[in-house]
């Protein structure tokens, strides 16, 4: 099965990871899961110790990790944690091309819910579906807290289900598995369930971050000292602040991932 065997990322040995590296897969779906396995517990430990404001969307620029990159990244982690929490997690359901049709069917059979506090059933595909929906619900909750324009997140669950329907049709096409492997080799994103989740969570977390930092209207102005701290602008001239804010807004708009805001 190449990159996507029956074993999860945590069960694979160094030889398998070396094969992934040779195939150019380090930025692929397995790497996302491995990164979340490390990042989510560390972040939640910081939350438990009171080191950061939680949820991230409630931070101000004067708070620890109150910058654009951290708020975006941490908001996405908050949504992804539900997947990481699935008991007996078997990652092949999220990333193995041979499993995607069945996983998508299981997701589409699951009735939407509005919960962010969830109970798992012990049935892995059903638990993944519950976790995916809970992550979307968390982002809706954060969007409300941040004051995001409702038009930008209204119908989030139904929109994602439509994406899942299109993905299911893609996997029903002849040759979908070889086409998937070809796309992965080209560092493209085929409609693996993990990628569907990751891209949607990233998009919603970005909308939340923009509003949390810049306000519901891009024309709003916040305290200039707070913006200097958020944007790393240490210049004293008040006239420099609007330019710094405009630059930060443009960088956020162009970015496809929090890592692109580094530096």
C-alpha positions as CSV (number, residue, x, y, z in Angstrom):
1,X,0.0,0.0,0.0
2,X,3.0,2.3,-0.1
3,X,2.5,5.2,2.3
4,X,-0.9,4.1,3.5
5,X,-0.6,0.7,5.0
6,X,-3.0,-0.9,7.5
7,X,-0.9,0.3,10.4
8,X,-1.3,3.7,12.0
9,X,1.4,6.3,12.2
10,X,2.2,5.4,15.8
11,X,2.7,1.7,14.9
12,X,5.0,2.3,11.9
13,X,8.7,1.9,12.3
14,X,11.6,4.1,11.2
15,X,12.0,2.0,8.0
16,X,8.5,2.9,6.9
17,X,9.1,6.6,7.7
18,X,12.3,6.4,5.6
19,X,10.2,5.1,2.7
20,X,7.8,8.0,3.1
21,X,10.7,10.4,3.1
22,X,12.0,8.9,-0.1
23,X,8.6,9.2,-1.7
24,X,8.4,12.9,-0.8
25,X,5.6,12.4,1.7
26,X,6.9,14.3,4.7
27,X,4.5,17.1,4.1
28,X,1.6,14.7,3.5
29,X,-1.2,13.3,5.5
30,X,0.9,11.2,7.8
31,X,3.0,14.2,8.8
32,X,-0.2,16.1,9.7
33,X,-1.3,13.4,12.1
34,X,2.2,13.0,13.6
35,X,2.4,16.8,14.1
36,X,-1.0,16.9,15.8
37,X,-0.1,14.0,18.0
38,X,2.7,16.2,19.4
39,X,1.2,19.6,19.2
40,X,-2.3,19.0,20.7
41,X,-1.2,17.5,24.1
42,X,1.5,20.2,24.5
43,X,-1.0,23.0,23.8
44,X,-3.7,21.6,26.1
45,X,-1.1,21.2,28.8
46,X,-0.3,24.9,28.5
47,X,-4.0,25.7,28.7
48,X,-4.4,23.6,31.8
49,X,-1.4,25.5,33.4
50,X,-3.1,28.8,32.6
51,X,-0.2,29.9,30.4
52,X,-2.5,31.0,27.5
53,X,-6.0,32.4,27.2
54,X,-8.4,29.7,26.0
55,X,-10.1,29.5,23.6
56,X,-7.5,31.2,21.4
57,X,-10.1,33.3,19.7
58,X,-10.6,35.3,23.0
59,X,-7.0,36.5,23.2
60,X,-6.1,40.1,22.7
61,X,-2.8,41.2,21.2
62,X,-1.4,41.9,24.7
63,X,-1.9,38.3,25.8
64,X,0.7,35.5,25.5
65,X,0.5,34.1,22.0
66,X,-1.9,36.8,21.0
67,X,-0.4,37.1,17.5
68,X,-2.0,36.1,14.2
69,X,0.0,32.9,13.7
70,X,-0.6,31.6,17.2
71,X,-4.3,32.3,17.3
72,X,-4.8,30.7,13.9
73,X,-2.7,27.6,14.7
74,X,-4.2,27.1,18.2
75,X,-7.7,27.5,17.0
76,X,-7.1,24.8,14.5
77,X,-5.5,22.5,17.1
78,X,-8.6,23.1,19.3
79,X,-10.7,21.6,16.5
80,X,-8.3,18.8,15.6
81,X,-8.0,17.6,19.2
82,X,-11.3,15.7,18.8
83,X,-9.8,13.5,16.1
84,X,-6.7,12.9,18.2
85,X,-8.9,11.9,21.2
86,X,-10.7,9.1,19.3
87,X,-10.0,5.9,21.3
88,X,-8.1,3.2,19.5
89,X,-7.6,5.6,16.7
90,X,-6.8,3.8,13.4
91,X,-5.4,6.4,11.0
92,X,-5.9,4.4,7.9
93,X,-9.6,5.4,7.9
94,X,-8.5,9.0,7.5
95,X,-5.6,8.5,5.0
96,X,-5.6,5.1,3.3
97,X,-7.1,5.4,-0.2
98,X,-8.6,2.0,0.1
99,X,-10.6,3.1,3.1
100,X,-11.9,6.5,2.0
101,X,-15.2,5.4,0.3
102,X,-16.2,3.5,3.4
103,X,-15.1,6.3,5.8
104,X,-17.0,8.9,3.8
105,X,-20.1,6.6,3.7
106,X,-19.9,6.3,7.5
107,X,-19.6,10.1,7.9
108,X,-22.6,10.8,5.6
109,X,-24.7,8.3,7.5
110,X,-24.0,10.0,10.8
111,X,-26.7,12.6,11.7
112,X,-25.2,16.0,12.4
113,X,-25.1,17.1,16.1
114,X,-24.4,20.4,17.8
115,X,-22.1,19.0,20.6
116,X,-18.6,20.0,21.5
117,X,-18.6,17.7,24.5
118,X,-19.0,14.2,23.1
119,X,-19.1,10.5,23.9
120,X,-17.5,7.9,21.7
121,X,-19.1,4.6,20.8
122,X,-16.2,2.3,20.3
123,X,-16.9,2.0,16.6
124,X,-14.0,3.7,14.9
125,X,-15.7,5.1,11.8
126,X,-18.6,6.4,13.8
127,X,-16.3,7.9,16.4
128,X,-14.3,9.7,13.6
129,X,-17.6,11.0,12.3
130,X,-18.6,12.3,15.7
131,X,-15.2,13.9,16.2
132,X,-15.2,15.6,12.8
133,X,-18.6,17.1,13.5
134,X,-17.5,18.2,17.0
135,X,-14.5,20.0,15.5
136,X,-16.8,21.9,13.2
137,X,-19.1,22.7,16.1
138,X,-16.1,24.0,18.1
139,X,-15.1,26.3,15.2
140,X,-18.7,27.6,14.9
141,X,-18.6,28.3,18.7
142,X,-15.3,30.2,18.3
143,X,-16.7,32.1,15.3
144,X,-19.6,33.3,17.5
145,X,-17.3,34.2,20.3
146,X,-15.0,36.2,18.0
147,X,-17.9,38.0,16.3
148,X,-17.3,36.6,12.8
149,X,-19.9,37.6,10.2
150,X,-22.5,34.8,10.3
151,X,-22.5,34.6,6.5
152,X,-19.0,33.3,6.7
153,X,-19.8,30.3,8.9
154,X,-23.6,29.8,8.5
155,X,-24.3,26.3,7.2
156,X,-20.9,25.0,8.0
157,X,-22.0,21.4,8.6
158,X,-24.2,21.2,5.5
159,X,-21.4,22.7,3.4
160,X,-18.9,20.2,4.7
161,X,-21.3,17.4,4.0
162,X,-21.6,18.6,0.4
163,X,-17.8,18.5,0.1
164,X,-17.9,14.9,1.5
165,X,-20.6,13.9,-1.1
166,X,-18.3,15.2,-3.9
167,X,-15.4,13.4,-2.5
168,X,-17.4,10.2,-2.3
169,X,-18.2,10.5,-6.0
170,X,-14.5,11.1,-6.7
171,X,-13.6,7.8,-5.0
172,X,-16.3,5.9,-6.9
173,X,-14.5,6.8,-10.2
174,X,-12.4,4.1,-11.9
175,X,-8.7,4.5,-11.1
176,X,-9.2,6.8,-8.1
177,X,-6.6,5.0,-6.0
178,X,-3.7,5.3,-8.5
179,X,-4.8,8.8,-9.2
180,X,-4.6,9.5,-5.4
181,X,-1.1,8.2,-5.2
182,X,0.0,10.2,-8.2
183,X,-1.4,13.4,-6.6
184,X,0.4,12.7,-3.4
185,X,3.6,12.1,-5.2
186,X,3.1,15.5,-6.8
187,X,2.5,17.0,-3.4
188,X,-1.2,17.7,-4.3
189,X,-4.1,17.0,-2.0
190,X,-6.5,14.3,-3.1
191,X,-9.8,14.1,-1.2
192,X,-8.6,12.0,1.7
193,X,-10.9,12.5,4.7
194,X,-8.0,13.9,6.6
195,X,-7.3,16.5,3.9
196,X,-11.0,17.5,3.7
197,X,-11.0,18.1,7.5
198,X,-7.7,19.8,7.6
199,X,-8.5,22.3,4.8
200,X,-11.9,23.1,6.2
201,X,-10.7,23.6,9.8
202,X,-7.8,25.7,8.5
203,X,-10.2,27.9,6.5
204,X,-12.6,28.5,9.4
205,X,-9.8,29.1,11.9
206,X,-8.4,31.7,9.6
207,X,-11.7,33.6,9.5
208,X,-11.9,33.4,13.3
209,X,-8.4,34.7,13.6
210,X,-9.0,37.6,11.2
211,X,-12.0,38.8,13.2
212,X,-10.4,38.1,16.6
213,X,-7.4,40.3,15.8
214,X,-8.8,42.9,13.4
215,X,-12.5,43.1,14.4
216,X,-15.7,42.1,12.5
217,X,-15.1,45.0,10.1
218,X,-11.7,45.4,8.5
219,X,-12.2,49.1,8.9
220,X,-12.3,48.9,12.7
221,X,-9.3,50.2,14.6
222,X,-8.0,48.8,17.9
223,X,-5.7,50.3,20.4
224,X,-2.4,51.2,18.7
225,X,-0.2,49.9,21.5
226,X,-1.9,46.5,21.3
227,X,-1.4,46.3,17.6
228,X,2.3,47.1,17.9
229,X,2.6,44.2,20.3
230,X,0.6,41.9,18.0
231,X,2.5,42.8,14.9
232,X,5.9,43.1,16.4
233,X,6.0,46.8,15.5
234,X,8.1,48.6,18.1
235,X,8.1,52.0,16.3
236,X,6.8,54.9,18.4
237,X,5.1,56.8,15.5
238,X,1.3,56.5,15.7
239,X,1.1,56.9,11.9
240,X,3.1,53.7,11.5
241,X,0.4,51.6,13.1
242,X,-2.2,51.7,10.3
243,X,0.5,50.7,7.8
244,X,1.5,47.8,10.0
245,X,-2.1,46.7,10.5
246,X,-2.7,46.9,6.7
247,X,0.4,44.8,6.1
248,X,-0.6,42.2,8.6
249,X,-4.1,41.9,7.1
250,X,-2.6,41.5,3.7
251,X,-0.2,38.8,4.9
252,X,-3.0,36.9,6.6
253,X,-5.1,37.1,3.5
254,X,-2.4,35.7,1.3
255,X,-1.5,32.9,3.8
256,X,-2.8,29.4,3.3
257,X,-1.4,28.1,6.6
258,X,-0.3,29.6,9.9
259,X,3.3,28.6,9.2
260,X,3.3,31.0,6.3
261,X,3.0,33.9,8.8
262,X,6.3,33.1,10.5
263,X,8.9,35.8,10.6
